[in-house]
Amino acid sequence: MENLEIESTKYTPHIKLDAESGTIELSGKSYPENTFEFYKSFMEWVETYFNDPQPLTTVNFSIIYFNSSSSKLFFDFFDLLEEYNEASEIIINWIYDEENESAKEAGEDFIEDFEMLTINLIEK
């Protein structure tokens, strides 16, 4: 399976998907004009990856700002991870800046919504 890397822009995050290491990384800001179109290749890659995942999958999630449509997409992403939670041990590192209270609260909300996932809040 090929890896996928999407460079960040002013409105979109840096995305790095590495099948060999089982690492999914998102960092930066997320408020693309068409969220679902932007993340289409990302979601397709994730679904394909979980057909034959690594024993451990690590998701490093360091989004400093996201809009409501990105929030919906992230909810769908975590929902997908929850579906595949038995195919691979999934650890999500929700990384936020100590001064970004809203990012921390968003991580806490995802922890409440997805009790079957291991989500670590990590202050940087």
NUTI-661925 format. One record per residue (C-alpha): residue in three letters; residue number from 1; x, y, z. Coordinates in nm, 3 decimals, decimal comma. Example, Ala and Ser with C-alpha at 12.3 -4.5 7.8 and 13.67 -1.06 7.14 Angstrom:
<pts>
PT; ALA; 1; 1,230; -0,450; 0,780
PT; SER; 2; 1,367; -0,106; 0,714
</pts>
This chain:
<pts>
PT; MET; 1; 0,000; 0,000; 0,000
PT; GLU; 2; 0,133; 0,342; -0,089
PT; ASN; 3; 0,172; 0,613; 0,168
PT; LEU; 4; -0,010; 0,942; 0,129
PT; GLU; 5; 0,118; 1,288; 0,214
PT; ILE; 6; -0,071; 1,612; 0,158
PT; GLU; 7; 0,112; 1,937; 0,225
PT; SER; 8; -0,058; 2,201; 0,437
PT; THR; 9; -0,201; 2,523; 0,300
PT; LYS; 10; -0,339; 2,830; 0,471
PT; TYR; 11; -0,673; 2,647; 0,506
PT; THR; 12; -0,583; 2,280; 0,519
PT; PRO; 13; -0,369; 2,059; 0,744
PT; HIS; 14; -0,056; 1,863; 0,669
PT; ILE; 15; -0,157; 1,499; 0,639
PT; LYS; 16; 0,089; 1,211; 0,650
PT; LEU; 17; -0,033; 0,854; 0,623
PT; ASP; 18; 0,228; 0,579; 0,658
PT; ALA; 19; 0,100; 0,223; 0,615
PT; GLU; 20; 0,432; 0,058; 0,701
PT; SER; 21; 0,462; 0,227; 1,041
PT; GLY; 22; 0,085; 0,237; 1,102
PT; THR; 23; 0,095; 0,612; 1,157
PT; ILE; 24; -0,173; 0,866; 1,069
PT; GLU; 25; -0,079; 1,231; 1,128
PT; LEU; 26; -0,282; 1,547; 1,086
PT; SER; 27; -0,147; 1,886; 1,189
PT; GLY; 28; -0,230; 2,250; 1,133
PT; LYS; 29; -0,560; 2,423; 1,053
PT; SER; 30; -0,865; 2,269; 0,891
PT; TYR; 31; -1,119; 2,491; 0,726
PT; PRO; 32; -1,114; 2,398; 0,359
PT; GLU; 33; -1,378; 2,536; 0,126
PT; ASN; 34; -1,514; 2,186; 0,058
PT; THR; 35; -1,420; 1,973; 0,356
PT; PHE; 36; -1,551; 1,639; 0,235
PT; GLU; 37; -1,390; 1,677; -0,106
PT; PHE; 38; -1,057; 1,775; 0,052
PT; TYR; 39; -1,058; 1,475; 0,289
PT; LYS; 40; -1,188; 1,224; 0,032
PT; SER; 41; -0,846; 1,072; -0,048
PT; PHE; 42; -0,762; 1,069; 0,324
PT; MET; 43; -1,077; 0,874; 0,416
PT; GLU; 44; -1,032; 0,634; 0,123
PT; TRP; 45; -0,672; 0,567; 0,232
PT; VAL; 46; -0,782; 0,499; 0,590
PT; GLU; 47; -1,051; 0,254; 0,477
PT; THR; 48; -0,803; 0,072; 0,250
PT; TYR; 49; -0,538; 0,066; 0,523
PT; PHE; 50; -0,772; -0,111; 0,764
PT; ASN; 51; -0,819; -0,397; 0,518
PT; ASP; 52; -0,469; -0,507; 0,629
PT; PRO; 53; -0,355; -0,281; 0,915
PT; GLN; 54; -0,049; -0,291; 1,133
PT; PRO; 55; -0,104; -0,449; 1,480
PT; LEU; 56; -0,072; -0,097; 1,627
PT; THR; 57; -0,205; 0,214; 1,457
PT; THR; 58; -0,107; 0,552; 1,601
PT; VAL; 59; -0,302; 0,866; 1,514
PT; ASN; 60; -0,126; 1,193; 1,597
PT; PHE; 61; -0,390; 1,462; 1,577
PT; SER; 62; -0,259; 1,816; 1,616
PT; ILE; 63; -0,521; 2,041; 1,460
PT; ILE; 64; -0,500; 2,389; 1,611
PT; TYR; 65; -0,821; 2,519; 1,455
PT; PHE; 66; -1,107; 2,356; 1,266
PT; ASN; 67; -1,448; 2,466; 1,145
PT; SER; 68; -1,781; 2,290; 1,196
PT; SER; 69; -1,767; 2,091; 0,870
PT; SER; 70; -1,418; 1,967; 0,965
PT; SER; 71; -1,556; 1,872; 1,305
PT; LYS; 72; -1,821; 1,659; 1,131
PT; LEU; 73; -1,555; 1,496; 0,913
PT; PHE; 74; -1,338; 1,423; 1,218
PT; PHE; 75; -1,641; 1,269; 1,387
PT; ASP; 76; -1,684; 1,043; 1,083
PT; PHE; 77; -1,312; 0,960; 1,097
PT; PHE; 78; -1,329; 0,859; 1,464
PT; ASP; 79; -1,645; 0,662; 1,392
PT; LEU; 80; -1,451; 0,473; 1,126
PT; LEU; 81; -1,164; 0,413; 1,370
PT; GLU; 82; -1,410; 0,276; 1,622
PT; GLU; 83; -1,537; 0,029; 1,359
PT; TYR; 84; -1,181; -0,096; 1,301
PT; ASN; 85; -1,076; -0,094; 1,665
PT; GLU; 86; -1,062; -0,474; 1,674
PT; ALA; 87; -0,855; -0,506; 1,354
PT; SER; 88; -0,570; -0,303; 1,506
PT; GLU; 89; -0,488; -0,151; 1,843
PT; ILE; 90; -0,557; 0,216; 1,780
PT; ILE; 91; -0,404; 0,491; 1,991
PT; ILE; 92; -0,507; 0,850; 1,924
PT; ASN; 93; -0,286; 1,130; 2,054
PT; TRP; 94; -0,491; 1,450; 2,063
PT; ILE; 95; -0,215; 1,710; 2,079
PT; TYR; 96; -0,308; 2,065; 2,173
PT; ASP; 97; -0,132; 2,386; 2,273
PT; GLU; 98; -0,165; 2,467; 2,643
PT; GLU; 99; -0,314; 2,807; 2,552
PT; ASN; 100; -0,574; 2,659; 2,316
PT; GLU; 101; -0,860; 2,573; 2,550
PT; SER; 102; -1,107; 2,507; 2,267
PT; ALA; 103; -0,876; 2,241; 2,115
PT; LYS; 104; -0,850; 2,072; 2,454
PT; GLU; 105; -1,229; 2,081; 2,497
PT; ALA; 106; -1,278; 1,933; 2,148
PT; GLY; 107; -1,049; 1,645; 2,246
PT; GLU; 108; -1,247; 1,593; 2,564
PT; ASP; 109; -1,569; 1,585; 2,361
PT; PHE; 110; -1,427; 1,317; 2,131
PT; ILE; 111; -1,323; 1,113; 2,437
PT; GLU; 112; -1,683; 1,128; 2,562
PT; ASP; 113; -1,829; 1,042; 2,221
PT; PHE; 114; -1,592; 0,753; 2,146
PT; GLU; 115; -1,551; 0,557; 2,467
PT; MET; 116; -1,422; 0,248; 2,280
PT; LEU; 117; -1,120; 0,440; 2,147
PT; THR; 118; -0,801; 0,520; 2,336
PT; ILE; 119; -0,764; 0,897; 2,308
PT; ASN; 120; -0,477; 1,063; 2,496
PT; LEU; 121; -0,490; 1,437; 2,558
PT; ILE; 122; -0,136; 1,566; 2,519
PT; GLU; 123; -0,049; 1,925; 2,603
PT; LYS; 124; 0,246; 2,067; 2,412
</pts>
